[in-house]
Amino acid sequence: MARKSLAERRSEKLGELERIKNDLARLESQAAERIGKLAIRAGLADLELSDELLSKEFAAVAAKFQPGAGGKGKPAAASARSSGES
């Protein structure tokens, strides 16, 4: 079996990289759609808020749920659900 040339190996790796980039874009799109739907259901789409203010408030919500960043991690109700408690 002949060894692949550098050009062939490079082409294969670039193809893999492109597929991975596409996967990441798809995952980000799915996450954006999920967050967007939740924001609409919460009524945020009906409010006259700047992108800057919304971004700041989303960051505050994220910080609230990030362990070790001043937040408490999962809220108690979510922790109870994930551990099987009610």
Chimera marker file (.cmm) of the C-alpha trace (Angstrom):
<marker_set name="trace">
<marker id="1" x="0.000" y="0.000" z="0.000" r="1" g="1" b="0" radius="0.5"/>
<marker id="2" x="1.454" y="3.311" z="-1.056" r="1" g="1" b="0" radius="0.5"/>
<marker id="3" x="1.778" y="6.040" z="1.480" r="1" g="1" b="0" radius="0.5"/>
<marker id="4" x="-0.455" y="9.076" z="0.942" r="1" g="1" b="0" radius="0.5"/>
<marker id="5" x="1.233" y="12.236" z="-0.159" r="1" g="1" b="0" radius="0.5"/>
<marker id="6" x="1.363" y="15.295" z="2.026" r="1" g="1" b="0" radius="0.5"/>
<marker id="7" x="-1.135" y="16.994" z="-0.279" r="1" g="1" b="0" radius="0.5"/>
<marker id="8" x="-3.589" y="14.099" z="0.111" r="1" g="1" b="0" radius="0.5"/>
<marker id="9" x="-3.236" y="13.979" z="3.900" r="1" g="1" b="0" radius="0.5"/>
<marker id="10" x="-3.531" y="17.757" z="4.095" r="1" g="1" b="0" radius="0.5"/>
<marker id="11" x="-6.665" y="17.689" z="1.942" r="1" g="1" b="0" radius="0.5"/>
<marker id="12" x="-8.240" y="15.013" z="4.161" r="1" g="1" b="0" radius="0.5"/>
<marker id="13" x="-7.481" y="16.981" z="7.333" r="1" g="1" b="0" radius="0.5"/>
<marker id="14" x="-8.861" y="20.176" z="5.812" r="1" g="1" b="0" radius="0.5"/>
<marker id="15" x="-12.027" y="18.253" z="4.941" r="1" g="1" b="0" radius="0.5"/>
<marker id="16" x="-12.284" y="17.011" z="8.540" r="1" g="1" b="0" radius="0.5"/>
<marker id="17" x="-11.748" y="20.547" z="9.807" r="1" g="1" b="0" radius="0.5"/>
<marker id="18" x="-14.521" y="21.856" z="7.549" r="1" g="1" b="0" radius="0.5"/>
<marker id="19" x="-16.910" y="19.142" z="8.776" r="1" g="1" b="0" radius="0.5"/>
<marker id="20" x="-16.086" y="19.993" z="12.388" r="1" g="1" b="0" radius="0.5"/>
<marker id="21" x="-16.632" y="23.711" z="11.743" r="1" g="1" b="0" radius="0.5"/>
<marker id="22" x="-20.005" y="22.885" z="10.190" r="1" g="1" b="0" radius="0.5"/>
<marker id="23" x="-20.916" y="20.742" z="13.214" r="1" g="1" b="0" radius="0.5"/>
<marker id="24" x="-20.010" y="23.596" z="15.565" r="1" g="1" b="0" radius="0.5"/>
<marker id="25" x="-22.061" y="26.065" z="13.533" r="1" g="1" b="0" radius="0.5"/>
<marker id="26" x="-25.029" y="23.682" z="13.628" r="1" g="1" b="0" radius="0.5"/>
<marker id="27" x="-24.708" y="23.250" z="17.412" r="1" g="1" b="0" radius="0.5"/>
<marker id="28" x="-24.525" y="27.021" z="17.921" r="1" g="1" b="0" radius="0.5"/>
<marker id="29" x="-27.554" y="27.511" z="15.692" r="1" g="1" b="0" radius="0.5"/>
<marker id="30" x="-29.538" y="24.932" z="17.659" r="1" g="1" b="0" radius="0.5"/>
<marker id="31" x="-28.553" y="26.583" z="20.953" r="1" g="1" b="0" radius="0.5"/>
<marker id="32" x="-29.487" y="30.027" z="19.612" r="1" g="1" b="0" radius="0.5"/>
<marker id="33" x="-32.866" y="28.739" z="18.457" r="1" g="1" b="0" radius="0.5"/>
<marker id="34" x="-33.526" y="27.155" z="21.874" r="1" g="1" b="0" radius="0.5"/>
<marker id="35" x="-32.553" y="30.297" z="23.804" r="1" g="1" b="0" radius="0.5"/>
<marker id="36" x="-34.496" y="32.478" z="21.380" r="1" g="1" b="0" radius="0.5"/>
<marker id="37" x="-37.670" y="30.431" z="21.782" r="1" g="1" b="0" radius="0.5"/>
<marker id="38" x="-37.358" y="30.587" z="25.567" r="1" g="1" b="0" radius="0.5"/>
<marker id="39" x="-36.813" y="34.353" z="25.437" r="1" g="1" b="0" radius="0.5"/>
<marker id="40" x="-39.896" y="34.786" z="23.248" r="1" g="1" b="0" radius="0.5"/>
<marker id="41" x="-42.017" y="32.648" z="25.592" r="1" g="1" b="0" radius="0.5"/>
<marker id="42" x="-40.782" y="34.751" z="28.515" r="1" g="1" b="0" radius="0.5"/>
<marker id="43" x="-41.981" y="37.893" z="26.732" r="1" g="1" b="0" radius="0.5"/>
<marker id="44" x="-38.578" y="39.419" z="25.992" r="1" g="1" b="0" radius="0.5"/>
<marker id="45" x="-39.413" y="39.926" z="22.319" r="1" g="1" b="0" radius="0.5"/>
<marker id="46" x="-42.227" y="42.299" z="23.279" r="1" g="1" b="0" radius="0.5"/>
<marker id="47" x="-39.998" y="44.576" z="25.354" r="1" g="1" b="0" radius="0.5"/>
<marker id="48" x="-38.176" y="47.608" z="23.986" r="1" g="1" b="0" radius="0.5"/>
<marker id="49" x="-34.723" y="46.583" z="25.249" r="1" g="1" b="0" radius="0.5"/>
<marker id="50" x="-31.383" y="47.312" z="23.618" r="1" g="1" b="0" radius="0.5"/>
<marker id="51" x="-29.109" y="44.457" z="22.595" r="1" g="1" b="0" radius="0.5"/>
<marker id="52" x="-26.563" y="45.822" z="25.072" r="1" g="1" b="0" radius="0.5"/>
<marker id="53" x="-29.020" y="45.586" z="27.979" r="1" g="1" b="0" radius="0.5"/>
<marker id="54" x="-30.235" y="42.129" z="26.945" r="1" g="1" b="0" radius="0.5"/>
<marker id="55" x="-26.652" y="40.912" z="26.638" r="1" g="1" b="0" radius="0.5"/>
<marker id="56" x="-25.833" y="42.270" z="30.100" r="1" g="1" b="0" radius="0.5"/>
<marker id="57" x="-28.889" y="40.589" z="31.622" r="1" g="1" b="0" radius="0.5"/>
<marker id="58" x="-28.192" y="37.277" z="29.871" r="1" g="1" b="0" radius="0.5"/>
<marker id="59" x="-24.643" y="37.429" z="31.288" r="1" g="1" b="0" radius="0.5"/>
<marker id="60" x="-26.087" y="38.022" z="34.766" r="1" g="1" b="0" radius="0.5"/>
<marker id="61" x="-28.381" y="35.007" z="34.403" r="1" g="1" b="0" radius="0.5"/>
<marker id="62" x="-25.463" y="32.862" z="33.201" r="1" g="1" b="0" radius="0.5"/>
<marker id="63" x="-23.300" y="34.007" z="36.138" r="1" g="1" b="0" radius="0.5"/>
<marker id="64" x="-26.088" y="33.067" z="38.543" r="1" g="1" b="0" radius="0.5"/>
<marker id="65" x="-25.865" y="29.431" z="37.438" r="1" g="1" b="0" radius="0.5"/>
<marker id="66" x="-22.095" y="29.087" z="36.940" r="1" g="1" b="0" radius="0.5"/>
<marker id="67" x="-20.446" y="27.383" z="39.902" r="1" g="1" b="0" radius="0.5"/>
<marker id="68" x="-17.358" y="29.116" z="41.232" r="1" g="1" b="0" radius="0.5"/>
<marker id="69" x="-18.193" y="32.434" z="39.577" r="1" g="1" b="0" radius="0.5"/>
<marker id="70" x="-20.248" y="33.895" z="42.379" r="1" g="1" b="0" radius="0.5"/>
<marker id="71" x="-23.270" y="31.849" z="41.373" r="1" g="1" b="0" radius="0.5"/>
<marker id="72" x="-24.660" y="28.878" z="43.171" r="1" g="1" b="0" radius="0.5"/>
<marker id="73" x="-24.720" y="26.420" z="40.263" r="1" g="1" b="0" radius="0.5"/>
<marker id="74" x="-28.030" y="24.679" z="39.672" r="1" g="1" b="0" radius="0.5"/>
<marker id="75" x="-31.027" y="26.100" z="41.531" r="1" g="1" b="0" radius="0.5"/>
<marker id="76" x="-32.377" y="23.859" z="44.310" r="1" g="1" b="0" radius="0.5"/>
<marker id="77" x="-35.416" y="22.728" z="42.285" r="1" g="1" b="0" radius="0.5"/>
<marker id="78" x="-33.243" y="21.706" z="39.336" r="1" g="1" b="0" radius="0.5"/>
<marker id="79" x="-30.807" y="19.901" z="41.632" r="1" g="1" b="0" radius="0.5"/>
<marker id="80" x="-33.653" y="17.985" z="43.249" r="1" g="1" b="0" radius="0.5"/>
<marker id="81" x="-35.069" y="16.991" z="39.845" r="1" g="1" b="0" radius="0.5"/>
<marker id="82" x="-31.712" y="15.827" z="38.537" r="1" g="1" b="0" radius="0.5"/>
<marker id="83" x="-31.075" y="13.710" z="41.642" r="1" g="1" b="0" radius="0.5"/>
<marker id="84" x="-34.536" y="12.143" z="41.502" r="1" g="1" b="0" radius="0.5"/>
<marker id="85" x="-35.986" y="14.064" z="44.462" r="1" g="1" b="0" radius="0.5"/>
<marker id="86" x="-39.286" y="15.927" z="44.317" r="1" g="1" b="0" radius="0.5"/>
<link id1="1" id2="2" r="1" g="1" b="0" radius="0.2"/>
<link id1="2" id2="3" r="1" g="1" b="0" radius="0.2"/>
<link id1="3" id2="4" r="1" g="1" b="0" radius="0.2"/>
<link id1="4" id2="5" r="1" g="1" b="0" radius="0.2"/>
<link id1="5" id2="6" r="1" g="1" b="0" radius="0.2"/>
<link id1="6" id2="7" r="1" g="1" b="0" radius="0.2"/>
<link id1="7" id2="8" r="1" g="1" b="0" radius="0.2"/>
<link id1="8" id2="9" r="1" g="1" b="0" radius="0.2"/>
<link id1="9" id2="10" r="1" g="1" b="0" radius="0.2"/>
<link id1="10" id2="11" r="1" g="1" b="0" radius="0.2"/>
<link id1="11" id2="12" r="1" g="1" b="0" radius="0.2"/>
<link id1="12" id2="13" r="1" g="1" b="0" radius="0.2"/>
<link id1="13" id2="14" r="1" g="1" b="0" radius="0.2"/>
<link id1="14" id2="15" r="1" g="1" b="0" radius="0.2"/>
<link id1="15" id2="16" r="1" g="1" b="0" radius="0.2"/>
<link id1="16" id2="17" r="1" g="1" b="0" radius="0.2"/>
<link id1="17" id2="18" r="1" g="1" b="0" radius="0.2"/>
<link id1="18" id2="19" r="1" g="1" b="0" radius="0.2"/>
<link id1="19" id2="20" r="1" g="1" b="0" radius="0.2"/>
<link id1="20" id2="21" r="1" g="1" b="0" radius="0.2"/>
<link id1="21" id2="22" r="1" g="1" b="0" radius="0.2"/>
<link id1="22" id2="23" r="1" g="1" b="0" radius="0.2"/>
<link id1="23" id2="24" r="1" g="1" b="0" radius="0.2"/>
<link id1="24" id2="25" r="1" g="1" b="0" radius="0.2"/>
<link id1="25" id2="26" r="1" g="1" b="0" radius="0.2"/>
<link id1="26" id2="27" r="1" g="1" b="0" radius="0.2"/>
<link id1="27" id2="28" r="1" g="1" b="0" radius="0.2"/>
<link id1="28" id2="29" r="1" g="1" b="0" radius="0.2"/>
<link id1="29" id2="30" r="1" g="1" b="0" radius="0.2"/>
<link id1="30" id2="31" r="1" g="1" b="0" radius="0.2"/>
<link id1="31" id2="32" r="1" g="1" b="0" radius="0.2"/>
<link id1="32" id2="33" r="1" g="1" b="0" radius="0.2"/>
<link id1="33" id2="34" r="1" g="1" b="0" radius="0.2"/>
<link id1="34" id2="35" r="1" g="1" b="0" radius="0.2"/>
<link id1="35" id2="36" r="1" g="1" b="0" radius="0.2"/>
<link id1="36" id2="37" r="1" g="1" b="0" radius="0.2"/>
<link id1="37" id2="38" r="1" g="1" b="0" radius="0.2"/>
<link id1="38" id2="39" r="1" g="1" b="0" radius="0.2"/>
<link id1="39" id2="40" r="1" g="1" b="0" radius="0.2"/>
<link id1="40" id2="41" r="1" g="1" b="0" radius="0.2"/>
<link id1="41" id2="42" r="1" g="1" b="0" radius="0.2"/>
<link id1="42" id2="43" r="1" g="1" b="0" radius="0.2"/>
<link id1="43" id2="44" r="1" g="1" b="0" radius="0.2"/>
<link id1="44" id2="45" r="1" g="1" b="0" radius="0.2"/>
<link id1="45" id2="46" r="1" g="1" b="0" radius="0.2"/>
<link id1="46" id2="47" r="1" g="1" b="0" radius="0.2"/>
<link id1="47" id2="48" r="1" g="1" b="0" radius="0.2"/>
<link id1="48" id2="49" r="1" g="1" b="0" radius="0.2"/>
<link id1="49" id2="50" r="1" g="1" b="0" radius="0.2"/>
<link id1="50" id2="51" r="1" g="1" b="0" radius="0.2"/>
<link id1="51" id2="52" r="1" g="1" b="0" radius="0.2"/>
<link id1="52" id2="53" r="1" g="1" b="0" radius="0.2"/>
<link id1="53" id2="54" r="1" g="1" b="0" radius="0.2"/>
<link id1="54" id2="55" r="1" g="1" b="0" radius="0.2"/>
<link id1="55" id2="56" r="1" g="1" b="0" radius="0.2"/>
<link id1="56" id2="57" r="1" g="1" b="0" radius="0.2"/>
<link id1="57" id2="58" r="1" g="1" b="0" radius="0.2"/>
<link id1="58" id2="59" r="1" g="1" b="0" radius="0.2"/>
<link id1="59" id2="60" r="1" g="1" b="0" radius="0.2"/>
<link id1="60" id2="61" r="1" g="1" b="0" radius="0.2"/>
<link id1="61" id2="62" r="1" g="1" b="0" radius="0.2"/>
<link id1="62" id2="63" r="1" g="1" b="0" radius="0.2"/>
<link id1="63" id2="64" r="1" g="1" b="0" radius="0.2"/>
<link id1="64" id2="65" r="1" g="1" b="0" radius="0.2"/>
<link id1="65" id2="66" r="1" g="1" b="0" radius="0.2"/>
<link id1="66" id2="67" r="1" g="1" b="0" radius="0.2"/>
<link id1="67" id2="68" r="1" g="1" b="0" radius="0.2"/>
<link id1="68" id2="69" r="1" g="1" b="0" radius="0.2"/>
<link id1="69" id2="70" r="1" g="1" b="0" radius="0.2"/>
<link id1="70" id2="71" r="1" g="1" b="0" radius="0.2"/>
<link id1="71" id2="72" r="1" g="1" b="0" radius="0.2"/>
<link id1="72" id2="73" r="1" g="1" b="0" radius="0.2"/>
<link id1="73" id2="74" r="1" g="1" b="0" radius="0.2"/>
<link id1="74" id2="75" r="1" g="1" b="0" radius="0.2"/>
<link id1="75" id2="76" r="1" g="1" b="0" radius="0.2"/>
<link id1="76" id2="77" r="1" g="1" b="0" radius="0.2"/>
<link id1="77" id2="78" r="1" g="1" b="0" radius="0.2"/>
<link id1="78" id2="79" r="1" g="1" b="0" radius="0.2"/>
<link id1="79" id2="80" r="1" g="1" b="0" radius="0.2"/>
<link id1="80" id2="81" r="1" g="1" b="0" radius="0.2"/>
<link id1="81" id2="82" r="1" g="1" b="0" radius="0.2"/>
<link id1="82" id2="83" r="1" g="1" b="0" radius="0.2"/>
<link id1="83" id2="84" r="1" g="1" b="0" radius="0.2"/>
<link id1="84" id2="85" r="1" g="1" b="0" radius="0.2"/>
<link id1="85" id2="86" r="1" g="1" b="0" radius="0.2"/>
</marker_set>
